[in-house]
């Protein structure tokens, strides 16, 4: 067996193992969220701190003094933590919306048109955010793997630039998901709208 064939087999095995890992991870997750689950699973977010981290003027000021590469690496790690928290919250409310829709279809529930539109709006906004945040998290991973802080020849990235991977502003998209979740929560009562607004 040639060297190229052996490399091809090793590459195929790596892809197969990665696929098995992601499949087992996906299958092991519980995704059938009801409204009763949502408040306990949400992570409280200090949104002002998130906005401050992704502000271009704040970033420029933070990188002015001292070791700017080290400071930027620290900011990238903090951006990863914030984005994972936002991603977690959006995933939870997305799962809740999907459960509502599946229950409606499976049990032939007669939701009014307004409620159906609220479920669809949550689905739409959540998917938009989840795709965009994965792009931003991939960029953070890429810059972290490069360990740019150790190599002066590698140009600096920007945390503020990660706010908009592509055409989606992550922070605005998160606020739209929050509003959509609060609108769906209003079906259960106005007090639940306050819960969403406080927790997300």
Buried (B, 14 or more C-beta within 10 A) or exposed (E): EEEEEEEEEEEEEEEEEEEEEEEEEEEEEEEEBEBEBBBEBBEEBEBEEBEEBBBEEBBEEBBEEEEEBEBBBBBBEBBBEBBBBBBEBBBBBBBBBBBBBEBBEEEEEEBEEEBEEBBEBBBBBBEBBBEBBEEBBEBBEEBBEEEBBEEEEEEEBBBBEBBBBEEBBBBEBBBBBBBBBBBBBBBEEEEBBEBBEEBB
